[in-house]
Amino acid sequence: MVFEKHPNRALSILIAEDDPANQLVALRMLKTLGYNADTVDNGLEALIAMESRSYNLVLMDIQMPEMDGLQAARIIRKRWPEGPRIIFVTGCTSRRDECISEGGDGFISKPISLHQLQEAIDDKVSMAV
């Protein structure tokens, strides 16, 4: 399968993930697709990062310390109603409906594939950029 790179697209991405290995995997996958991203370890850090920079996309884990992804998504939707697309990336596949009802624009179950990631970005972010 050929993956289309988007090196010229000005897309700002934030990864909210508490596991360093998962952060590294996501960063490498995004780099393969032609994107760069910032990383934070939890939902609270995601909110702090969003105060200083505008993001088009947040790849959000659900279960994180300090503040989980669902709580962070609710706050993001209140503070930035026209804000970033939020794609939940989690191993909790049974919580898909909850993720969408709490403000998520998409859902990818772990372990993620490059194809899933590209599809989610193309589908959800093309509307926002």
Backbone as CSV, one residue per row, in Angstrom:
resi,resn,N_x,N_y,N_z,CA_x,CA_y,CA_z,C_x,C_y,C_z
1,MET,0.845,-1.172,0.000,0.000,0.000,0.000,0.894,1.240,0.000
2,VAL,0.518,2.239,-0.774,1.263,3.492,-0.857,0.588,4.512,0.047
3,PHE,1.398,5.155,0.879,0.865,6.182,1.766,1.247,7.538,1.223
4,GLU,0.254,8.388,1.120,0.462,9.732,0.584,1.003,10.639,1.680
5,LYS,2.149,11.250,1.422,2.712,12.206,2.371,2.112,13.582,2.123
6,HIS,2.017,14.358,3.184,1.467,15.705,3.113,2.465,16.714,3.665
7,PRO,3.677,16.795,3.094,4.697,17.662,3.694,4.387,19.147,3.601
8,ASN,3.556,19.548,2.693,3.269,20.970,2.531,2.015,21.417,3.267
9,ARG,1.295,20.492,3.815,0.065,20.843,4.526,0.435,21.396,5.897
10,ALA,-0.053,22.564,6.188,0.195,23.186,7.491,-0.821,22.637,8.484
11,LEU,-0.492,21.515,9.086,-1.392,20.859,10.019,-0.693,20.737,11.364
12,SER,-1.275,21.327,12.379,-0.684,21.238,13.708,-1.390,20.128,14.487
13,ILE,-0.585,19.187,14.993,-1.112,17.998,15.647,-0.564,17.911,17.062
14,LEU,-1.445,17.569,17.992,-1.063,17.331,19.375,-1.417,15.890,19.724
15,ILE,-0.461,15.174,20.301,-0.683,13.814,20.774,-0.778,13.864,22.292
16,ALA,-1.919,13.469,22.838,-2.103,13.394,24.286,-2.113,11.916,24.660
17,GLU,-0.984,11.456,25.170,-0.770,10.026,25.430,0.230,9.898,26.573
18,ASP,-0.104,9.116,27.590,0.778,9.007,28.749,1.890,7.979,28.598
19,ASP,1.799,7.089,27.650,2.808,6.049,27.471,3.876,6.512,26.477
20,PRO,5.135,6.641,26.928,6.202,7.129,26.030,6.373,6.274,24.772
21,ALA,6.198,4.960,24.898,6.332,4.095,23.717,5.232,4.394,22.696
22,ASN,4.000,4.593,23.176,2.901,4.927,22.270,3.095,6.307,21.643
23,GLN,3.660,7.240,22.413,3.971,8.560,21.850,4.959,8.412,20.693
24,LEU,5.996,7.625,20.909,7.023,7.425,19.887,6.448,6.769,18.638
25,VAL,5.612,5.765,18.829,4.972,5.103,17.681,4.137,6.108,16.889
26,ALA,3.327,6.902,17.588,2.478,7.886,16.910,3.321,8.926,16.172
27,LEU,4.381,9.401,16.821,5.263,10.386,16.170,5.891,9.819,14.901
28,ARG,6.343,8.581,14.967,6.962,7.955,13.792,5.959,7.730,12.664
29,MET,4.765,7.312,13.037,3.730,7.118,12.015,3.382,8.443,11.347
30,LEU,3.224,9.483,12.153,2.919,10.797,11.587,4.051,11.285,10.692
31,LYS,5.281,11.058,11.103,6.430,11.463,10.286,6.418,10.724,8.951
32,THR,6.083,9.443,8.965,5.975,8.676,7.732,4.941,9.292,6.795
33,LEU,3.888,9.852,7.378,2.829,10.483,6.590,3.150,11.939,6.236
34,GLY,4.278,12.440,6.733,4.690,13.794,6.395,4.293,14.858,7.393
35,TYR,3.937,14.454,8.605,3.498,15.396,9.626,4.466,15.409,10.804
36,ASN,4.475,16.525,11.513,5.152,16.646,12.797,4.072,16.817,13.849
37,ALA,4.417,16.570,15.106,3.432,16.716,16.178,4.136,17.066,17.482
38,ASP,3.355,17.637,18.382,3.790,17.855,19.751,3.179,16.749,20.601
39,THR,3.818,16.434,21.727,3.272,15.418,22.623,3.111,15.977,24.037
40,VAL,2.086,15.483,24.703,1.865,15.769,26.117,1.474,14.454,26.790
41,ASP,1.605,14.425,28.119,1.395,13.180,28.861,-0.004,12.976,29.419
42,ASN,-0.865,13.997,29.342,-2.211,13.844,29.884,-3.114,14.977,29.393
43,GLY,-4.387,14.878,29.759,-5.363,15.862,29.317,-5.101,17.265,29.828
44,LEU,-4.629,17.379,31.061,-4.323,18.693,31.616,-3.209,19.370,30.820
45,GLU,-2.168,18.621,30.500,-1.079,19.172,29.694,-1.563,19.528,28.284
46,ALA,-2.539,18.784,27.776,-3.112,19.112,26.463,-3.780,20.484,26.508
47,LEU,-4.538,20.737,27.560,-5.204,22.043,27.693,-4.186,23.166,27.807
48,ILE,-3.126,22.938,28.569,-2.075,23.947,28.710,-1.411,24.208,27.364
49,ALA,-1.120,23.153,26.611,-0.504,23.309,25.291,-1.412,24.093,24.354
50,MET,-2.708,23.841,24.448,-3.656,24.520,23.564,-3.817,25.999,23.912
51,GLU,-3.470,26.382,25.116,-3.508,27.797,25.490,-2.431,28.590,24.754
52,SER,-1.340,27.924,24.403,-0.227,28.641,23.762,-0.117,28.381,22.268
53,ARG,-0.853,27.408,21.755,-0.771,27.107,20.322,-2.104,26.569,19.836
54,SER,-2.441,26.918,18.621,-3.667,26.424,18.008,-3.372,25.111,17.277
55,TYR,-4.159,24.090,17.558,-3.981,22.791,16.911,-5.178,22.484,16.025
56,ASN,-4.903,21.826,14.899,-5.963,21.358,14.017,-6.503,20.005,14.444
57,LEU,-5.635,19.224,15.095,-5.975,17.842,15.435,-5.351,17.460,16.761
58,VAL,-6.146,16.767,17.594,-5.633,16.183,18.824,-5.888,14.684,18.748
59,LEU,-4.816,13.900,18.857,-4.928,12.450,18.982,-4.920,12.178,20.481
60,MET,-6.048,11.732,21.007,-6.281,11.713,22.453,-6.495,10.296,22.977
61,ASP,-5.657,9.898,23.928,-5.892,8.656,24.657,-7.027,8.912,25.647
62,ILE,-7.686,7.850,26.088,-8.755,8.028,27.079,-8.192,7.987,28.487
63,GLN,-7.449,6.940,28.800,-6.984,6.722,30.168,-5.600,7.320,30.364
64,MET,-5.564,8.444,31.082,-4.311,9.124,31.390,-4.387,9.661,32.809
65,PRO,-3.229,9.830,33.460,-3.237,10.415,34.802,-3.559,11.910,34.751
66,GLU,-3.781,12.503,35.900,-4.081,13.932,36.048,-5.465,14.274,35.501
67,MET,-5.665,14.097,34.207,-6.958,14.347,33.567,-7.083,13.398,32.379
68,ASP,-8.171,12.630,32.352,-8.328,11.680,31.256,-8.770,12.373,29.965
69,GLY,-8.749,11.639,28.888,-9.054,12.203,27.582,-10.490,12.667,27.417
70,LEU,-11.433,11.962,28.039,-12.834,12.367,27.921,-13.081,13.701,28.610
71,GLN,-12.517,13.854,29.792,-12.660,15.119,30.522,-11.999,16.255,29.739
72,ALA,-10.821,15.999,29.196,-10.125,17.016,28.402,-10.937,17.389,27.165
73,ALA,-11.536,16.410,26.514,-12.337,16.681,25.311,-13.536,17.573,25.634
74,ARG,-14.188,17.307,26.750,-15.327,18.149,27.145,-14.897,19.599,27.345
75,ILE,-13.758,19.794,27.986,-13.257,21.150,28.223,-12.843,21.807,26.915
76,ILE,-12.189,21.061,26.050,-11.788,21.601,24.746,-13.009,22.077,23.980
77,ARG,-14.064,21.291,23.964,-15.279,21.667,23.228,-15.930,22.931,23.814
78,LYS,-15.825,23.120,25.124,-16.392,24.326,25.742,-15.526,25.550,25.470
79,ARG,-14.221,25.410,25.621,-13.311,26.550,25.446,-13.090,26.912,23.984
80,TRP,-13.028,25.912,23.144,-12.738,26.132,21.730,-13.800,25.418,20.887
81,PRO,-15.018,25.957,20.842,-16.099,25.268,20.119,-15.793,25.039,18.638
82,GLU,-14.996,25.892,18.056,-14.592,25.719,16.660,-13.187,25.136,16.592
83,GLY,-12.753,24.584,17.693,-11.380,24.132,17.861,-11.007,22.894,17.087
84,PRO,-10.011,22.196,17.572,-9.425,21.092,16.817,-10.364,19.903,16.694
85,ARG,-10.084,19.092,15.699,-10.729,17.793,15.599,-10.075,16.922,16.661
86,ILE,-10.857,16.117,17.322,-10.334,15.207,18.340,-10.586,13.786,17.869
87,ILE,-9.510,13.038,17.733,-9.616,11.632,17.394,-9.102,10.845,18.594
88,PHE,-9.979,10.061,19.188,-9.578,9.234,20.315,-8.808,8.029,19.799
89,VAL,-7.687,7.756,20.441,-6.844,6.618,20.100,-6.700,5.813,21.384
90,THR,-7.361,4.679,21.445,-7.407,3.940,22.705,-7.601,2.452,22.487
91,GLY,-7.219,1.695,23.484,-7.457,0.262,23.465,-8.832,-0.099,23.997
92,CYS,-9.569,0.876,24.486,-10.905,0.643,25.066,-11.965,0.698,23.968
93,THR,-12.009,-0.313,23.140,-12.931,-0.286,22.001,-14.396,-0.241,22.425
94,SER,-14.697,-0.721,23.613,-16.087,-0.720,24.072,-16.581,0.691,24.408
95,ARG,-15.679,1.650,24.435,-16.058,3.024,24.801,-16.178,3.949,23.584
96,ARG,-16.246,3.381,22.398,-16.309,4.168,21.166,-17.465,5.173,21.182
97,ASP,-18.665,4.712,21.502,-19.832,5.604,21.503,-19.672,6.724,22.527
98,GLU,-19.121,6.382,23.682,-18.887,7.378,24.717,-17.895,8.440,24.223
99,CYS,-16.861,8.010,23.534,-15.863,8.953,22.999,-16.503,9.945,22.028
100,ILE,-17.349,9.459,21.173,-18.004,10.327,20.190,-18.994,11.263,20.888
101,SER,-19.747,10.744,21.849,-20.725,11.594,22.539,-20.063,12.640,23.432
102,GLU,-18.835,12.409,23.837,-18.113,13.361,24.689,-17.309,14.380,23.886
103,GLY,-17.499,14.432,22.586,-16.845,15.467,21.797,-15.824,14.974,20.801
104,GLY,-15.660,13.677,20.705,-14.715,13.142,19.733,-15.256,13.181,18.316
105,ASP,-14.362,13.431,17.389,-14.734,13.433,15.973,-14.431,12.104,15.299
106,GLY,-13.646,11.290,15.974,-13.277,10.007,15.421,-12.699,9.107,16.493
107,PHE,-12.437,7.871,16.106,-11.986,6.856,17.051,-11.098,5.875,16.315
108,ILE,-9.925,5.607,16.878,-9.034,4.581,16.349,-8.672,3.678,17.513
109,SER,-8.816,2.373,17.323,-8.454,1.456,18.397,-6.988,1.053,18.287
110,LYS,-6.357,0.909,19.452,-4.965,0.463,19.511,-4.940,-1.049,19.377
111,PRO,-3.916,-1.596,18.788,-2.798,-0.894,18.159,-3.237,-0.300,16.823
112,ILE,-2.797,0.910,16.567,-3.217,1.595,15.346,-2.319,1.190,14.183
113,SER,-2.878,1.303,13.007,-2.096,1.043,11.793,-1.884,2.367,11.066
114,LEU,-0.885,2.389,10.233,-0.596,3.586,9.442,-1.793,3.942,8.566
115,HIS,-2.424,2.917,8.016,-3.592,3.138,7.159,-4.733,3.786,7.953
116,GLN,-5.010,3.281,9.163,-6.070,3.870,9.997,-5.776,5.326,10.310
117,LEU,-4.530,5.605,10.640,-4.148,6.963,10.999,-4.301,7.907,9.822
118,GLN,-3.817,7.494,8.659,-3.938,8.339,7.481,-5.402,8.572,7.128
119,GLU,-6.190,7.525,7.195,-7.612,7.638,6.883,-8.318,8.606,7.837
120,ALA,-8.005,8.503,9.119,-8.622,9.391,10.116,-8.233,10.842,9.883
121,ILE,-6.982,11.070,9.597,-6.516,12.450,9.331,-7.180,12.980,8.079
122,ASP,-7.156,12.219,7.007,-7.744,12.672,5.753,-9.235,12.940,5.893
123,ASP,-9.924,12.071,6.612,-11.363,12.180,6.768,-11.774,13.308,7.696
124,LYS,-11.144,13.412,8.849,-11.584,14.348,9.866,-10.970,15.729,9.760
125,VAL,-9.746,15.807,9.295,-9.060,17.085,9.311,-9.259,17.873,8.027
126,SER,-9.532,17.205,6.935,-9.729,17.935,5.688,-10.875,18.933,5.816
127,MET,-11.812,18.662,6.713,-12.923,19.577,6.935,-12.486,20.806,7.711
128,ALA,-11.432,20.665,8.528,-11.022,21.748,9.433,-9.948,22.650,8.849
129,VAL,-9.182,22.152,7.890,-8.045,22.927,7.362,-8.451,23.704,6.146
